[in-house]
């Protein structure tokens, strides 16, 4: 075995010394030397070994790393980011104003921690690993392409069988002769200076070209995507995930073989209560005092109950699929006939005199908020026909008049005395909005019951507003209104005078 | 990774003997344990009634059993991975694992209860009618959950555990005398199949003995859930017992801060594993929200149990997770041992939370809790007494294990 001994390191005049290195043949002498170097006050010393050596950190006086704290901080950031991200994506755009875009998923609360934990966990781990990995880079001053130690000709054997102890020239105690003497004294062999790496810092051209090529090539997919977004193609779309593009799930109006009735869209399970509708009873949903109705007109009450209750709706579905739609109605008619023979026909015929026990009072708790909601809903849904002021002259009506539409029934004027609450109770108004009247369609499917009641309240307010006297206004507001009134009158007067003056001027000019 | 050879003491060194101060505790513990166990079970049964008495017994039984089979798994996995570091603490685990043999005898009351209907709801006459369970479903359930088949399966689990434990215990004991390396090789070679058999038995025992307390409920993760508690508490017990043995004077030079550090790492890891498994089980059921699955958690989120659930989340995971995270904690034997003792208490609360709600008496009140505690203390004392008696006749370290030197010189980075 012939191993060529490398030449000892020599220092030319123009070379800078990076430090001094010495070789040791075994762990124990290295550790002893490390301790001595530490005790001599050197802080910028390092040991290089072919394998990890226990206790070398303390021997060299290396302080415990702060890496765990970096990892902890990064991990906690992951936790925080994940939670905030999920909370905001679940509709909470403003922490202080609550859910801005309530989007119900699986009937869970908007902010439900159990569902957030997997993502939170993953992001915590991810950021903690990044923190550890890149924190280690930062603490070690990586990436670094060359270390001056490699200039030492004997240093290669550090991965093989030799231990090295290195004293850095940056240490405040360092002077070359003293360091050499110390290392020699400690039993180090081949005590040699390490030269600063003065090789060119310019990145080789070949490497730069290769890097540029890789960057260019890696932009091809992105460019291809960009191009495809602005060009047309006659070939069908390319499906990367066909099972996601063609999901086996059903759309609302499709059919399915899974259920006997063939409907893909399933009716609510019996007893389902919609979110926020827990305390809406039947009176609230129909505008009718159901107890009274049951005593006056039991069949109609039963029918209403059937229409509103999910249980019966479900039952009705089954009947429809098995026996036809008319049966339940006929049955009810039959029962009514049995109960009172002479009026058997009248129950089927339209009721002429309205004896329905309408709710005379709005069940909604009236507040400024409720009225504002009513106004908003009225302006969205009602004003197009009835007009913003409720006089029945909305845009649709005006257009119908303009084109002389023959089948048009003009919308009611809300200020007609027949629509006042003494003759047209709140419940009836509610029912009209719900089910429609004449040409007006029912709005039950578009406007929630609570909002319909808010509209009723707003219509009442509208009615009052158009025939109001100053006495209707609260005391505190009166002076304000009187002042405004005076201002408006003054303005009107001024405008009239100005016009008169103008006319006079024009007349005199002629 | 060691570079320092440590001299191994001769096999008859007093450091390997059970200290006399501990050996003397053996008999009082056995007698006291039996008295407390019987008294506690009887008290629990008469004071609360219903299925509470036997449930208390089951809590005590599962507490000791999870420690024993957790130790069994510990021993198996050391052989499977040919671990060197753990040799000095392995004998402690072996002494714990061999307790499955007396525990097999203590299973008799549970086996009897399957016939008398004093523990499992499914064995109570009229359970199907009371809960309106359709015939077709109950017929299939009964195919699995009927007393004869239940007891037969239980016998299989106990036989497998006892067989594996006895074989590994005997091997290790024989090596103490002869020092044959072939014994270690044989133990290692069989550890793979043994772990597989262990996994099946543990999973099915968890399903049969604990999950079937709520007969209509099912969770495929339940076996793993019981296993996590088992392996976590076993590591804690190994840590605690090693510490106590050292305090009493045995193996003072053998078990070093490095071994506590490693045990601490594993305890920390299994704390996370427990949190991970118990949360996964909860989240899957919570998300799917299917009535027949949710009722188990519904029971545990009402009637006072909710507080226990939250407490477990915070005290069984959050607090010890933060507490044992630091290397400085793990490298202080008394600190990590305190955490180990703490986890052993929490493991009991965990089992109480798993088993007791199904007894149908709520939290059980102070009387119920005390009665159960007496039961648990009784059975633990009985097991400790037997362990000490066994340990007095042997050594507390596997003195001729070929990897003992490696274990003695073991160092963490």
Interface residues (C-beta under 8 A of the other chain):
Chain A: X27 X51 X52 X53 X54 X68 X106 X107 X108 X114 X115 X117 X118
Chain B: X1 X2 X3 X279 X282 X283 X286 X287 X289 X326 X327 X411 X413
